[in-house]
Amino acid sequence: MNHSEKKSKSQKRQTRLSKFISESNGDLNSDYYVSAQPIVKWAVGKRGLIKKYSPYFPKKFNKYFEPFFGGGAIFFHMVSLGKIAEAKISDINEELINVYEVVKTKVDDLIEELKSGKYVNDKDIFYDIRAEEPIDPVLRAARLIYLNRTCFNGLYRVSKQGKFNVPFGKYPKNVKIFDEENLRNVNQCLQNVELTSEDFEESVKDARKGDFVYFDPPYIPLTDTAYFTNYTSEGFGMKEQERLAKVFKELDERECLVMESNSSAPIIWELYDGFDIKTVHAKRFISSDPNGRGGVKETFIRNFRTNSED
Ligand SMILES: C[S@@+](CC[C@H](N)C(=O)[O-])C[C@H]1O[C@@H](n2cnc3c(N)ncnc32)[C@H](O)[C@@H]1O
């Protein structure tokens, strides 16, 4: 099949998928609505963009897949709307997935540990806890939650030896390390959820027709120089972005509903030629901005449309 035949086949499929969503009356998939918030702050978290993204999510789908989970802002939002009955969430970061696994299966033990009096926002205590290498999953989860709340900007970065190396942050002494009620709500949200720590491609292998896959990968850098010098962010360079675009197309062929967030780097329009690409204005932290906070354009790419769009 040549390129234009492939494109027109894909466009027919996109129309069919959009019809599938539009014919739904917006009925919710599940009987329970749990209101929960992300447990960790994560780089490029989607929390601030939820309102902008909301009208563009499908109202109806089967299983939900989120393979670059991070803090999972979109997942928690969808759960609170009662839209998720079954889900698989994953991330390549094992320490992070361990947190969700522990919240799902041992929330009481985790809360007890976090309440033990050990996890205080103090510089010396921070460096002591940072140097620890616990093996027990509950202790690992408590450590990551603590470090995430007290380290510089809530970043997650490890050395070549795999040791967490973000410095102490400058938060008020009494900064909230965890919210017990929210942890219990997250525990509820995760009960029907499959959790894995794996690469995105492996994670969506089982996605089928009518399932919804939301990708929020490390973004393509905005500057050409960064792109042409093969800049990588979180080990996710152009090769990975191309592999992701290929997986996006395979999922489209399997008639899954697919949505991805990414930067507005010009290559996006090449990689996702033939799909619906929208640009949104995001307010977020950018390190090159002297004021620390600024606006940036982001894109989201889909193989479907919803009936709430013009
Ligand atoms: C942009 S963040 C996701 C932010 C998240 N959606 C949120 O709202 O907090 C990207 C995530 O992708 C993960 N990641 C990086 N490479 C990956 C890969 N090859 N497969 C799966 N996850 C990967 C990182 O560990 C990180 O948590």
The ligand as an SDF file (V2000), in Angstrom:
LIG
                    3D

 27 29  0  0  0  0  0  0  0  0999 V2000
    6.1650   13.4800   30.9750 C   0  0  0  0  0  0  0  0  0  0  0  0
    6.3320   12.2710   32.2260 S   0  0  0  0  0  0  0  0  0  0  0  0
    4.6480   11.8390   32.4570 C   0  0  0  0  0  0  0  0  0  0  0  0
    3.8990   12.8770   33.2650 C   0  0  0  0  0  0  0  0  0  0  0  0
    2.5660   12.3790   33.7730 C   0  0  0  0  0  0  0  0  0  0  0  0
    1.6170   12.2040   32.7210 N   0  0  0  0  0  0  0  0  0  0  0  0
    1.9810   13.3000   34.8460 C   0  0  0  0  0  0  0  0  0  0  0  0
    0.8960   13.9080   34.6580 O   0  0  0  0  0  0  0  0  0  0  0  0
    2.6140   13.4270   35.9070 O   0  0  0  0  0  0  0  0  0  0  0  0
    7.0380   10.9540   31.3590 C   0  0  0  0  0  0  0  0  0  0  0  0
    7.1610    9.6120   32.1210 C   0  0  0  0  0  0  0  0  0  0  0  0
    7.6140    8.6280   31.1710 O   0  0  0  0  0  0  0  0  0  0  0  0
    8.4490    7.6870   31.8260 C   0  0  0  0  0  0  0  0  0  0  0  0
    9.2390    7.0160   30.7740 N   0  0  0  0  0  0  0  0  0  0  0  0
   10.3850    7.4530   30.1610 C   0  0  0  0  0  0  0  0  0  0  0  0
   10.7520    6.5730   29.2050 N   0  0  0  0  0  0  0  0  0  0  0  0
    9.8140    5.5760   29.1920 C   0  0  0  0  0  0  0  0  0  0  0  0
    9.6290    4.3880   28.4100 C   0  0  0  0  0  0  0  0  0  0  0  0
   10.4950    4.0420   27.4450 N   0  0  0  0  0  0  0  0  0  0  0  0
    8.5330    3.6190   28.6460 N   0  0  0  0  0  0  0  0  0  0  0  0
    7.6640    3.9490   29.6360 C   0  0  0  0  0  0  0  0  0  0  0  0
    7.7950    5.0530   30.4190 N   0  0  0  0  0  0  0  0  0  0  0  0
    8.8460    5.8560   30.1890 C   0  0  0  0  0  0  0  0  0  0  0  0
    9.2210    8.5140   32.8340 C   0  0  0  0  0  0  0  0  0  0  0  0
    9.6450    7.7020   33.9210 O   0  0  0  0  0  0  0  0  0  0  0  0
    8.1740    9.5780   33.2570 C   0  0  0  0  0  0  0  0  0  0  0  0
    7.5040    9.2010   34.4380 O   0  0  0  0  0  0  0  0  0  0  0  0
  1  2  1  0
  2  3  1  0
  2 10  1  0
  3  4  1  0
  4  5  1  0
  5  6  1  0
  5  7  1  0
  7  8  2  0
  7  9  1  0
 10 11  1  0
 11 12  1  0
 11 26  1  0
 12 13  1  0
 13 14  1  0
 13 24  1  0
 14 15  1  0
 14 23  1  0
 15 16  2  0
 16 17  1  0
 17 18  1  0
 17 23  2  0
 18 19  1  0
 18 20  2  0
 20 21  1  0
 21 22  2  0
 22 23  1  0
 24 25  1  0
 24 26  1  0
 26 27  1  0
M  CHG  2   2   1   9  -1
M  END
$$$$
